[in-house]
Structures are given as structure tokens and as C-alpha cells.
Amino acid sequence: MKENATVLQAEDGLKVHTEDDLPSPEAVIEALGIPNWRDLEKKAVRRLDMTLMPCMWSLYLFNYLDRASLSQGRLSSLDADLGLTGYQFSTAVAILSVGYVLGQIPSNMILPYIRPSLYLPACAILWSGVSAATCGVKDYSGLVAVRFCLGIVEAPLFPGAIYVMSCWYTRKEIGLRVAVFYLANILAQGTSGLIAAAVFGTLEGALGMAGWQWLFIVLASVGAALAVVCIFLLPDYPDSTTGSGTWVLTEEMRIVCKARMVADRVSATEAKAGLWLIVGMNIFISMAYGFSNFYPSIVRGFGYERTTTLLITFPPYFCAAVAAVCLARSSDHFSERGWHFSLPIAVGLVGYVVCLAREDRIPRYIASFLYITGMLAANPLINSWIPTCLGRTPEKRAVGVALNNVLGQIGTFVGPYFFDSNDEPAYTRAFALMLVSGVLAIGCGLLQKFLLRRENKKLYQKALQDGTAYSPYVL
């Protein structure tokens, strides 16, 4: 008998289970009797990568471009036209998080019961209209009202997309997909400056409107058009008879997709280990990249003219995009999250230290490559980690993903208040507070890894006792 064998007393005598006796998740799928299921699985994943991922990516790109356009508008005449002073711009940025919080959990509660192929694109069309309405605001109060409404209608996309992806991709696949999805966020922040430079250079003053007004109109128009296309390309769920999955995937592919997701879930538990630590990670890293809406203002402090300022905001975000994909591939390959989350943040903290120590523009610009790359490359791992730590039912996963994002908005709300216009361009207090937030995020990540390792030992013993598949948490 093996040393790790567990002996139980059963009615018909002794029942022995060893590690070799435990059925694997693959064995669960093979029990379906589909001989070529591995080939079907590969084909299904490729087809999802060509339909589900491009749609979600495009929607999220314009979801974030609509938000980022506000920070670019400051390099036009936004502040002067609306009479913004003191913390008013920070409040306009932060108020979106309030609407975001109110919309996420109700949205994800109903998402398992409706068609995401209709619901998410419809939300995109709606938020495009609200974003376009920004060009009509005349003062600070109007801006705050529009931003609050924008938060409500944009809220369904991010948690909804993560939930839908978690219904199709396994734990070994989802890390890279979430990173690719999150690239839309990174590239939106990076390319928003390039787009703004083009819009300001060609449309400033056209039809009596300022460049920042045209920026909102252009982005909203393109975003709404893409949303219409996504209605026809987005799949619903593996067991749905609607959406693009019915014609993109064969019947056998859908059966395999459904079975492999059931087999992939964490076993013998309600799978809620570490949820609150992940929420803590999300809050603190959101505070740690509070620079996201203020990076153009940071670069403006270097003293360059407007077009140059807009253009040089792109390279750090490009580096962050490359790093995010490489980090996610490595994380999926090694089935590891904790160190892959913590080490990039540590690199970002070095950038904050440089900004606290130096005020000349060259060291600060170089440091921005460190903190932008470090923080934005680490962030997607939170959203690929959390679906594996939630309940086995679709409803629990949907609400859990939304809950994480809702509470994470605490950091998104607080972060903008690190930046005081009176502290521009040094932003010494902001860099110090982001440094502390990053340290706390690392602490939560490593503690999460430690606790999940302990939970895996319990799952292993439970699987040995029951003779069920051992499907551990990803550490």
C-alpha cells in the first residue's frame, strides 16, 4: 500500500484510494465516448479565439477609450471651457467609479440568464451615446452627471466579459486570454494620446467645437459601429442554442466545451478560498496605478508642446502590452499566479522611487516605463486568478467576479485623489501613496498564494478519501 493511501471503512470492507486511483479531469471528458475529443477541443478553442476574443477585445478597447479621452481632453481646452479648478477634474474621474459600482453586481446577477451576445453589445451602443453626450456639457456639474451615467452603462462589460470567458476557457487557458483582453485597456491608454493628437490636429475648431468635443464624438461613433458587428459574432454559452456558437462550433464541439468546463472546476469545495485577499489585491493595485488618468498631465510637466506630449505617452504602454502577454503566457505555462503578480509590481515600485528622488524629466520618463509596465502587466492576473477561486455554479462565479470588480473600484475611486493640481508637475504625494499601495498589493498576493497552498492540501486529502478527481487551485 502506498504511503499516501487513505483507508476507509465501507460496508463491503476496506476501500483504498491512492493518488494513482483518482480520476483525472481528462478521464471525466473521455467518459463521454467521443474518441477525438482532444482534436475537437483544440479546434473549438481556436474558433473561440477568432470570435469571442476579438469581440470582447474590441468592446473593451472602446470602453476604455471613452474613459481615457477625458484625460486627453485636458491637453485641449477642457479645463478652461468647463472652468475646472482644484480637485474638480479628480472628482470627474472618480465619479465614474460610483456609477460603475452600482451597475456591476446587478448586471452579472442577470447575465447567466440572458444572451451576452445581445446584452453586452447593446450596453456598448448605450455607453457610446452617453460618451458622445459629453461634448455637450457646459460646466463641472454637467461633466460629473455625464461621467456618473457613463459609469453605470459601462459597468456590465468588464465583469461580464470575464464571466463569459470563464464559461469557455479552462484555468490553464484563461490567464493568457484575460491578458489579451486586458491589452485593450493598456493600448487604449497608450493610443488615446495618438488618437487625440490626430483629432486635435484636424478637427480643432471645426463647426465651432473644441478638439476635446470632437474626440468624444469620433470615439463614440466608431465604438457603436463595432458593437453592432459584435452582435453577430459573439457566442453565448456552451449549452446555448443561440449566438455564434451555434454556427461556429459543431454539436460535438459544444458538448466537449461544456464537459471540459465541468471537469475543470475546483473539486470538493465551494471554491471561495482567498476571495477577499483577491479583492484586496484589486483595491491596492487600482490605487497603485492611480496615474492612469493623469499620465498625460505628468508628461505635460516635462515641458514639451502638446503634440509631442501626446505622442510620447504611447511607448510605455506599448512595453506594458508586450510584458502583459509574456507574463500571462508564463503564468499559464507554469500554472502559477502569486509570483507572476508580485514581481512586476516590485519593478513598478522602483519607478516610483525614482520619481520621488528625481524631478528632472529624463529620469522620470524612463521611470514611467517601469511603473506603467509593472503595474499594468500584473493587473490581468487578478482577473484570471479569481474565477478559479469562486463557486462551482455559474451564478456564484458571475456574482463573485462582479463583487471583486465592485470592491476594486474603491481603489479606482481613491487613486485620482492622490493627485492634487497644486502638486503638479512633481506629484510627490501621489507617487508616495502609489508606492505604499503597491507594497500592500504584493503582500495580499503572496498571502493569497500561501493560503491556497494550504487549501490544496485539504483538497488532496478530500480527493483521496472520496476517490474523486483532484483539481487544485492555481497558486
HUZIKA-V830349 format. One record per backbone hydrogen bond with DSSP energy under -1.0 kcal/mol. NH is the residue of the N-H (numbers start at 1). CO is the residue of the C=O. E is the energy in kcal/mol with one decimal. If there is no record, write none. Layout:
NH:CO:E ; NH:CO:E
//
This chain:
5:2:-1.6 ; 6:17:-2.1 ; 8:15:-2.2 ; 10:13:-2.4 ; 13:10:-1.7 ; 15:8:-2.3 ; 17:6:-1.6 ; 28:24:-1.3 ; 29:25:-1.3 ; 30:26:-2.6 ; 31:27:-1.3 ; 32:29:-2.1 ; 33:30:-1.8 ; 37:34:-1.3 ; 40:36:-2.1 ; 41:37:-2.6 ; 42:38:-2.1 ; 43:39:-2.3 ; 44:40:-2.6 ; 45:41:-2.5 ; 46:42:-2.2 ; 47:43:-2.3 ; 48:44:-2.4 ; 49:45:-2.3 ; 53:48:-1.7 ; 55:51:-1.7 ; 56:52:-2.4 ; 57:53:-2.8 ; 58:54:-2.4 ; 59:55:-2.4 ; 60:56:-2.4 ; 61:57:-2.4 ; 62:58:-1.9 ; 63:59:-1.9 ; 64:60:-2.3 ; 65:61:-2.2 ; 66:62:-1.9 ; 68:64:-3.2 ; 69:65:-1.8 ; 70:67:-1.4 ; 72:68:-1.5 ; 73:69:-1.9 ; 75:72:-1.7 ; 76:73:-1.5 ; 78:73:-1.8 ; 81:77:-3.0 ; 82:78:-2.2 ; 84:79:-2.1 ; 88:85:-2.4 ; 91:87:-2.4 ; 92:88:-2.2 ; 93:89:-2.0 ; 94:90:-2.7 ; 95:91:-2.7 ; 97:94:-1.4 ; 99:95:-1.5 ; 100:96:-2.3 ; 101:97:-2.4 ; 102:98:-1.9 ; 103:99:-1.5 ; 104:100:-1.4 ; 107:103:-1.4 ; 108:104:-2.6 ; 109:105:-1.9 ; 110:106:-1.3 ; 111:107:-1.3 ; 113:110:-1.8 ; 114:111:-1.3 ; 118:115:-1.3 ; 119:115:-2.7 ; 120:116:-1.7 ; 122:118:-1.8 ; 123:119:-2.1 ; 124:120:-1.8 ; 125:121:-2.3 ; 126:122:-2.1 ; 127:123:-2.9 ; 128:124:-1.9 ; 129:125:-1.6 ; 130:126:-2.0 ; 131:127:-2.8 ; 132:128:-2.3 ; 133:129:-1.3 ; 134:131:-1.5 ; 135:132:-1.4 ; 136:133:-1.7 ; 137:134:-1.5 ; 143:139:-1.9 ; 144:140:-2.4 ; 145:141:-2.1 ; 146:142:-2.2 ; 147:143:-2.5 ; 148:144:-2.2 ; 149:145:-2.1 ; 150:146:-2.5 ; 151:147:-2.0 ; 152:148:-1.5 ; 153:149:-2.1 ; 154:150:-2.0 ; 155:151:-1.2 ; 157:154:-1.1 ; 160:156:-1.5 ; 161:157:-3.3 ; 162:158:-2.3 ; 163:159:-2.2 ; 164:160:-2.6 ; 165:161:-2.6 ; 166:162:-2.0 ; 168:165:-1.2 ; 169:165:-2.9 ; 173:170:-1.2 ; 174:170:-2.4 ; 177:173:-1.4 ; 178:174:-3.0 ; 179:175:-1.9 ; 180:176:-2.6 ; 181:177:-2.7 ; 182:178:-2.9 ; 183:179:-1.3 ; 184:181:-1.4 ; 186:182:-1.9 ; 187:183:-3.5 ; 188:184:-2.0 ; 189:185:-2.1 ; 190:186:-2.0 ; 191:187:-3.6 ; 192:188:-1.5 ; 195:191:-3.0 ; 196:192:-2.5 ; 197:193:-2.3 ; 198:194:-1.9 ; 199:195:-2.7 ; 200:196:-3.2 ; 201:197:-1.8 ; 202:198:-1.2 ; 203:199:-3.0 ; 205:209:-1.9 ; 206:203:-2.3 ; 208:205:-1.8 ; 209:206:-2.0 ; 214:210:-1.7 ; 215:211:-1.9 ; 216:212:-1.4 ; 217:213:-1.7 ; 218:214:-2.8 ; 219:215:-2.1 ; 220:216:-2.1 ; 221:217:-2.1 ; 222:218:-2.0 ; 223:219:-2.3 ; 224:220:-2.1 ; 225:221:-1.7 ; 226:222:-2.1 ; 227:223:-1.7 ; 228:224:-1.4 ; 229:225:-1.3 ; 230:226:-2.0 ; 231:227:-1.1 ; 232:229:-1.2 ; 234:230:-2.3 ; 240:237:-2.1 ; 244:234:-1.9 ; 246:243:-1.5 ; 247:244:-1.4 ; 248:244:-2.9 ; 249:245:-1.3 ; 254:250:-2.1 ; 255:251:-2.0 ; 256:252:-2.4 ; 257:253:-2.6 ; 258:254:-2.3 ; 259:255:-2.4 ; 260:256:-2.7 ; 261:257:-1.3 ; 262:258:-1.6 ; 263:259:-2.4 ; 264:260:-1.2 ; 267:471:-1.0 ; 275:272:-1.5 ; 278:274:-2.1 ; 279:275:-2.1 ; 280:276:-2.1 ; 281:277:-2.6 ; 282:278:-2.5 ; 283:279:-2.6 ; 284:280:-2.6 ; 285:281:-2.4 ; 286:282:-1.8 ; 287:283:-1.8 ; 288:284:-2.1 ; 289:285:-1.6 ; 290:287:-1.4 ; 292:289:-1.8 ; 294:291:-2.2 ; 295:291:-1.4 ; 298:294:-2.4 ; 299:295:-2.8 ; 300:296:-2.2 ; 301:297:-1.3 ; 302:299:-2.0 ; 303:300:-1.7 ; 309:305:-2.5 ; 310:306:-2.4 ; 311:307:-2.2 ; 312:308:-2.5 ; 314:311:-1.4 ; 318:314:-1.8 ; 319:315:-2.1 ; 320:316:-1.9 ; 321:317:-2.1 ; 322:318:-2.1 ; 323:319:-2.5 ; 324:320:-2.4 ; 325:321:-1.7 ; 326:322:-2.2 ; 327:323:-2.8 ; 328:324:-2.2 ; 329:325:-2.4 ; 330:326:-2.2 ; 331:327:-2.5 ; 332:328:-2.6 ; 333:329:-2.5 ; 334:330:-2.4 ; 336:331:-2.0 ; 338:475:-1.9 ; 341:337:-1.9 ; 342:338:-2.2 ; 343:339:-2.4 ; 346:342:-1.9 ; 347:343:-1.7 ; 348:344:-2.2 ; 349:345:-2.1 ; 350:346:-1.1 ; 351:347:-1.1 ; 352:348:-1.5 ; 353:349:-2.2 ; 354:350:-2.1 ; 355:351:-2.0 ; 356:352:-1.8 ; 357:353:-1.7 ; 358:354:-2.4 ; 364:360:-1.5 ; 365:361:-2.6 ; 366:362:-2.4 ; 367:363:-2.5 ; 368:364:-1.5 ; 371:367:-2.2 ; 372:368:-2.2 ; 373:369:-1.5 ; 374:370:-2.6 ; 375:371:-1.9 ; 376:372:-2.0 ; 377:373:-1.9 ; 378:374:-1.4 ; 379:375:-1.6 ; 381:378:-1.4 ; 382:379:-1.4 ; 384:380:-1.1 ; 385:381:-1.3 ; 386:382:-2.2 ; 389:386:-1.9 ; 397:393:-2.0 ; 398:394:-2.7 ; 399:395:-2.5 ; 400:396:-2.5 ; 401:397:-2.5 ; 402:398:-1.9 ; 403:399:-2.9 ; 404:400:-2.3 ; 405:401:-1.8 ; 406:402:-2.8 ; 407:403:-2.6 ; 408:404:-1.8 ; 410:407:-1.7 ; 412:408:-1.2 ; 413:409:-2.6 ; 414:410:-2.4 ; 415:411:-2.7 ; 417:414:-1.5 ; 418:415:-2.1 ; 419:416:-1.3 ; 423:420:-2.2 ; 427:423:-2.9 ; 431:427:-2.1 ; 432:428:-2.0 ; 433:429:-2.4 ; 434:430:-2.4 ; 435:431:-1.8 ; 436:432:-1.9 ; 437:433:-2.2 ; 438:434:-2.1 ; 439:435:-1.8 ; 440:436:-2.0 ; 441:437:-2.1 ; 442:438:-2.1 ; 443:439:-2.1 ; 444:440:-2.1 ; 445:441:-2.2 ; 446:442:-2.4 ; 447:443:-2.0 ; 448:444:-2.3 ; 449:445:-1.8 ; 450:446:-2.0 ; 451:447:-2.5 ; 452:448:-2.4 ; 453:449:-1.8 ; 454:450:-1.5 ; 455:451:-2.1 ; 456:452:-2.4 ; 457:453:-1.3 ; 458:454:-1.3 ; 459:455:-2.4 ; 460:456:-2.4 ; 461:457:-2.0 ; 462:458:-2.2 ; 463:459:-2.6 ; 464:460:-2.2 ; 465:461:-2.0 ; 466:462:-2.3 ; 467:463:-2.1
//
